Structure formats: structure tokens, C-alpha cells
């Protein structure tokens, strides 16, 4: 084990040339980031999760009820042992052949069986109340952490001149405010990693899981090798659009259409400007070029920048989806189902339409657009 740890914490990987871990030990004059500090994130992540449960129960839920957001869930499918067995053990989306077999077995028409499966699938979807509570929690946290980040960074020299991220690196002391900011962000992402398995399920589960992993790894990595200054710029920049998204979703659930549309436009502008404009031109410029000139490259420097470029790739992916939805909204005046929809395919919505209504009309009427911390609705006439 000692050999493995020595290999993992190899100074020639983590630190610039001629710098050792002994040089970064805490002294009476200065405090530096220590890897063991990050253990604090795990109990704090649990605390954040418990605070979330209390917040949703005693703050968000009363607000939702005051806004007349529905408490009841979808219509319950009538009990049927045969269909329930097929649903739970075989498939939630029976094909035409299976539908015909069930129709003969139960003496039901195919349309009734399709409706039963649609209602049964809908039972597993969260109510608008639950969606509102989740969004209000995220909105509150994102607003708080972004406000804290701005207040902290405006007092730092590296916000105004990014070269200060690298002057005297890695002998940059760790302040209490920076330590709190980093541990809070890391704890929140760990809480998201665990709560993602119990939160509203969305089609982009894999992408968001990758995003949380990259975020945790970047925060941890930059803290250990004391790249925390530039790390705070990355964190604050990426927090800037999140509160607007959750606010737009809350307005959507509360059926404040014009407010929702306005907030979505603001979100899209801030998201694309910060993540495709400011992030590569400001943050990546300092991590790739200014740090090269002042500090020079070393192995963990390359890993850090590769991860930042991966974040840029995710930003491009989500920006593409935002632009795609915006173009659909402009061309059609309505929004069909979003690429990140967190509910089932539009066929479920079509089942609930009266006969004679085309699938295209059903989709345009009931199109749903889901988001999970980052994205998108068209004009907010969508369900999420």
C-alpha cells in the first residue's frame, strides 16, 4: 500500500519541477491545500442532502401550493394483474403483436390496453409539485453559491488579471473564503452524484453523470495541486446561468408564461456567452497559455487542461441543444419534444389525444422539454 500511495502521489506528476510536497506543508505563516481537507466534503454532502429534504418539505412545497401548483399525480391505471405482470417483468412498451395477444386474452380492445400502459407509465412520473420543489432547491443553492462566488472573487487580484493565478505558483496560501467555496461546491456535486439516482429520471442521465464526475475530478484535482485560483473562476463562470434555468422552470410550472419565456431567453444568452465565449477566451487562455509562460507544463498540467477541454465539449453539446430548441421555436412558434426530455416519447401524449388528432398536433400541443441543471425549454409552453 505504501508503494501504491508513493506512486500515486508522485511529486513529478502533481507538482512543477523542483517543488515537493514538503514545500507545501502548512506552517504558522501560511496554509496550503491538503488532500485530506477533501474528506470533509462527504459529511457535508450528506448535510446538504438533508437540508434539501427539509427545504423541499417546509419551504418549496408551501410555495408551490400557494402558486396553485397541482399536488395530485397522474391518473391511476385500473388494477389488472396480467397487465401489471407484463409491465413489471417484460416490457413497459408492448409491441403490436403483444398488444394483440393481450387483447384476445383480456377481451379488451387494443386502444384500451395502450391507454392502460400509458397511464401506468405516467404513474412513475413525478408530479408538477415534485418538479417545482426540486427546481426551487436548485435555484436557491445556485443563486447562493454564485452570489458568494462573485462577492469573493471581486476582492481577489486574479479576477481582474488572470496572470495572478500563476504568479508564485504553487506557493499560494489558502484563504478561509477560498477553502469554504471549494468545499461547498465539491460537497454539492457529491450530493448530486448520489441524489441523481433518486431524482427525476431524464434521458440525459449518462451525460449528467459524466458531467458530475468531471466536475468532482476537476475540483479535487485543482485543489490538490493548488490550482484553486483558476478553479474559482471556472466554478463561478459555470454557476452564472444555472439559477436562471431553474427560475424559468419554476415559472413554467406555475404557468407564468411570459416570465418563463423571458427567463429562458436570459438563460440562453448567459449560457452561450459564458460557456462558449468567456470560458475559452478567458479561462482556457490563462490555463493553456499564461500558465505555460509563467509556470511551464508538467504532467498534471496536461491532465487539468484536458479536463477543462472536456468541459468545453460538454458546453458545446448543451449549447447546440439550446440553439436547436430556439430555432424550432422561431420557425414553428411552438416547441416539440426536447432532446433532453425527462419524460417518455411523444407516443404517450398521442395516446391521450381524442381520435382524429394527428401525432404531429399532439406533439406540438403537449411537447415536453426537460432539464437537469443545465438546459432548455423552448418558449416555456412546455411541461419542463
WOBEL-V114504 format. One record per residue. RES is the residue in one letter. SS is DSSP state (alpha for helix, beta for strand, coil for the rest). PHI is phi in whole degrees, -180 to 180 (none if undefined). Layout:
{{RES/SS/PHI} {RES/SS/PHI}}
This chain:
{{X/coil/none} {X/alpha/-62} {X/alpha/-67} {X/alpha/-65} {X/alpha/-64} {X/alpha/-64} {X/alpha/-67} {X/alpha/-65} {X/coil/-94} {X/coil/-57} {X/alpha/-64} {X/alpha/-73} {X/alpha/-87} {X/alpha/-80} {X/coil/-120} {X/coil/-63} {X/coil/-60} {X/coil/69} {X/coil/-114} {X/coil/-122} {X/alpha/-63} {X/alpha/-62} {X/alpha/-68} {X/alpha/-108} {X/coil/-73} {X/coil/-66} {X/coil/-130} {X/coil/-67} {X/coil/-85} {X/coil/-148} {X/coil/-116} {X/coil/-119} {X/coil/-60} {X/coil/-122} {X/alpha/-57} {X/alpha/-67} {X/alpha/-61} {X/alpha/-73} {X/alpha/-62} {X/alpha/-63} {X/alpha/-66} {X/alpha/-71} {X/alpha/-64} {X/alpha/-69} {X/alpha/-62} {X/alpha/-65} {X/alpha/-63} {X/alpha/-62} {X/alpha/-64} {X/alpha/-68} {X/alpha/-61} {X/alpha/-61} {X/alpha/-59} {X/alpha/-66} {X/alpha/-63} {X/alpha/-65} {X/alpha/-77} {X/alpha/-107} {X/alpha/-119} {X/alpha/-68} {X/alpha/-63} {X/alpha/-59} {X/alpha/-64} {X/alpha/-63} {X/alpha/-64} {X/alpha/-63} {X/coil/-91} {X/coil/62} {X/coil/-81} {X/coil/-59} {X/coil/-94} {X/coil/-73} {X/coil/-86} {X/coil/-71} {X/coil/-63} {X/coil/-84} {X/coil/-71} {X/coil/-65} {X/coil/-60} {X/coil/-156} {X/alpha/-63} {X/alpha/-67} {X/alpha/-66} {X/alpha/-64} {X/alpha/-65} {X/alpha/-63} {X/alpha/-64} {X/alpha/-83} {X/alpha/-106} {X/coil/-118} {X/coil/-157} {X/coil/-93} {X/coil/-131} {X/coil/-64} {X/coil/-80} {X/alpha/-62} {X/alpha/-65} {X/alpha/-68} {X/alpha/-62} {X/alpha/-66} {X/alpha/-65} {X/alpha/-66} {X/alpha/-62} {X/alpha/-69} {X/alpha/-67} {X/alpha/-99} {X/coil/62} {X/coil/-111} {X/coil/-78} {X/alpha/-60} {X/alpha/-60} {X/alpha/-66} {X/alpha/-69} {X/alpha/-60} {X/alpha/-65} {X/alpha/-62} {X/alpha/-65} {X/alpha/-63} {X/alpha/-64} {X/alpha/-68} {X/alpha/-66} {X/alpha/-64} {X/alpha/-62} {X/coil/-88} {X/coil/-87} {X/coil/-72} {X/coil/-75} {X/alpha/-60} {X/alpha/-60} {X/alpha/-64} {X/alpha/-62} {X/alpha/-62} {X/alpha/-62} {X/alpha/-64} {X/alpha/-67} {X/alpha/-68} {X/alpha/-63} {X/alpha/-63} {X/alpha/-58} {X/alpha/-64} {X/alpha/-68} {X/alpha/-61} {X/alpha/-65} {X/alpha/-65} {X/alpha/-71} {X/alpha/-69} {X/alpha/-62} {X/alpha/-62} {X/alpha/-61} {X/alpha/-65} {X/alpha/-63} {X/alpha/-71} {X/alpha/-71} {X/coil/-66} {X/coil/-95} {X/coil/-101} {X/alpha/-71} {X/alpha/-75} {X/alpha/-70} {X/alpha/-91} {X/coil/-144} {X/alpha/-66} {X/alpha/-65} {X/alpha/-68} {X/alpha/-67} {X/coil/-121} {X/coil/-64} {X/coil/62} {X/coil/-75} {X/coil/-97} {X/coil/-87} {X/coil/-106} {X/coil/-66} {X/coil/-92} {X/coil/-88} {X/alpha/-64} {X/alpha/-65} {X/alpha/-66} {X/alpha/-61} {X/alpha/-62} {X/alpha/-60} {X/alpha/-67} {X/alpha/-66} {X/alpha/-64} {X/alpha/-64} {X/alpha/-63} {X/alpha/-63} {X/alpha/-65} {X/alpha/-68} {X/alpha/-66} {X/alpha/-65} {X/alpha/-68} {X/alpha/-58} {X/alpha/-83} {X/alpha/-72} {X/coil/-60} {X/coil/-79} {X/coil/-114} {X/coil/-73} {X/coil/-58} {X/coil/-79} {X/coil/-132} {X/coil/-66} {X/coil/-93} {X/alpha/-54} {X/alpha/-64} {X/alpha/-64} {X/alpha/-68} {X/alpha/-62} {X/alpha/-63} {X/alpha/-61} {X/alpha/-65} {X/alpha/-63} {X/alpha/-62} {X/alpha/-62} {X/alpha/-63} {X/alpha/-66} {X/alpha/-64} {X/alpha/-62} {X/alpha/-64} {X/alpha/-61} {X/alpha/-70} {X/alpha/-73} {X/alpha/-63} {X/coil/-98} {X/coil/61} {X/coil/-96} {X/alpha/-68} {X/alpha/-63} {X/alpha/-69} {X/alpha/-62} {X/alpha/-66} {X/alpha/-66} {X/alpha/-63} {X/alpha/-63} {X/alpha/-65} {X/alpha/-63} {X/alpha/-79} {X/alpha/-83} {X/coil/-65} {X/coil/-95} {X/alpha/-65} {X/alpha/-64} {X/alpha/-65} {X/alpha/-63} {X/alpha/-67} {X/alpha/-65} {X/alpha/-64} {X/alpha/-65} {X/alpha/-63} {X/alpha/-63} {X/alpha/-65} {X/alpha/-63} {X/coil/-84} {X/coil/65} {X/coil/-95} {X/alpha/-60} {X/alpha/-65} {X/alpha/-65} {X/alpha/-61} {X/alpha/-60} {X/alpha/-63} {X/alpha/-65} {X/alpha/-66} {X/alpha/-61} {X/alpha/-62} {X/alpha/-59} {X/alpha/-61} {X/alpha/-65} {X/alpha/-66} {X/alpha/-59} {X/alpha/-68} {X/alpha/-64} {X/alpha/-76} {X/alpha/-92} {X/alpha/-108} {X/alpha/-110} {X/alpha/-66} {X/alpha/-60} {X/alpha/-71} {X/alpha/-80} {X/alpha/-110} {X/alpha/-75} {X/alpha/-65} {X/alpha/-61} {X/alpha/-76} {X/alpha/-74} {X/alpha/-91} {X/alpha/-108} {X/alpha/-65} {X/alpha/-67} {X/alpha/-62} {X/alpha/-71} {X/alpha/-89} {X/coil/-106} {X/coil/95} {X/coil/-78} {X/coil/-155} {X/alpha/-53} {X/alpha/-70} {X/alpha/-61} {X/alpha/-64} {X/alpha/-62} {X/alpha/-59} {X/alpha/-72} {X/alpha/-64} {X/alpha/-65} {X/alpha/-65} {X/alpha/-70} {X/alpha/-65} {X/alpha/-61} {X/alpha/-62} {X/alpha/-61} {X/alpha/-63} {X/alpha/-62} {X/alpha/-64} {X/alpha/-61} {X/alpha/-70} {X/alpha/-65} {X/alpha/-60} {X/alpha/-66} {X/alpha/-61} {X/alpha/-65} {X/alpha/-61} {X/alpha/-66} {X/alpha/-64} {X/alpha/-65} {X/alpha/-64} {X/alpha/-64} {X/alpha/-70} {X/alpha/-78} {X/alpha/-108} {X/coil/80} {X/coil/-139} {X/coil/-120} {X/coil/-86} {X/coil/-63} {X/coil/-74} {X/coil/-63} {X/coil/-110} {X/coil/-60} {X/coil/-101} {X/coil/-122} {X/coil/-78} {X/coil/-67} {X/alpha/-65} {X/alpha/-61} {X/alpha/-64} {X/alpha/-68} {X/alpha/-64} {X/alpha/-60} {X/coil/-87} {X/coil/-83} {X/coil/-67} {X/coil/-57} {X/coil/99} {X/coil/-90} {X/coil/-74} {X/alpha/-58} {X/alpha/-63} {X/alpha/-65} {X/alpha/-63} {X/alpha/-67} {X/alpha/-67} {X/alpha/-77} {X/alpha/-112} {X/coil/-53} {X/coil/-126} {X/coil/-126} {X/coil/-107} {X/coil/-139} {X/coil/-136} {X/coil/89} {X/coil/-140} {X/coil/167} {X/coil/-121} {X/coil/-137} {X/coil/-84} {X/coil/-61} {X/coil/-79} {X/coil/-87} {X/coil/-96} {X/coil/-80} {X/coil/-150}}
